[in-house]
Amino acid sequence: MTAPTPNPVLTDPDLTKPILDLIREVVPDADVWVDAWNGPLGGRTPRSFFGRPEEAILRDLVLATKYGYPA
């Protein structure tokens, strides 16, 4: 059985846009931040999450920041 196709009307665009574009909307000096050591990410750089399953963790962190939720 295949997964249903998401309804584009109900899909949050923040969940489908490229992660770097989302980061640039939310984080000042985003291009520096993505290459900096980050304690909440286990000492890894945010860029090390790009294109990997762990990218969802990074997206959740950025969205929490964007909407003012505690990460």
N, C-alpha and C positions, 0 to 999 in steps of 0.2 A: 504494500500500500504506500502510495506517495503522500508526502505532506501537502496539505492544502496551500495554495498560493495566497500570500497575504493580500488583503484588500488594500490597494494603494491609498484609498481615501482615509482609512483608519490607521495607517502606518505613520508613526512619528518620524519626520525627516531626519531628526538627530540620530536615529538608530540605523539609518542607511547611508548617511553621508560619509565620505572618507574621514577617518579618525583625525588626520592632521588638520583638515579644514575645521572640524569641530573644536580641536584644541586651540587653533588660531582665533576662533571666536571668543573663547573663554579665558585663555591664559595670556597675561601680558608677557611679552618676550618669549612667545611660544617656541620659536626656533632654537633658543638657548635652553629652555626648559626641557625639551624632549631629549636633549643629550646630557642632561645633568643627573647625577646620582640622586635617587629619590628613596628616602627611608620608608614611607608607606607602601612602596612597591617592592619591598624586600631588598633595597639597595641597588636595584636595577635602574637603568634609564628607561623613561617612557618609550623611547624609540625601539627598545628591545622587545616590546610587546606588539609592535606593528606586524600585521599579517599572520599572527599566531593565534591559537585558541585563547590565550590570555588577554588578547586585545579587548575582550568583553569586560575584564576587570578594569582596564584603563578607561574604557568608555563610561563605565558606571561611575568612576571617580570624577571624570570630567563633567558628566551630567549632574552629579551631586553638587559639584561646585557651581555649575551654571544655574541650577535652580535653588541653591541655598540649603540643601539637605546635608546633614552630617554624613561624611563618607565612612 
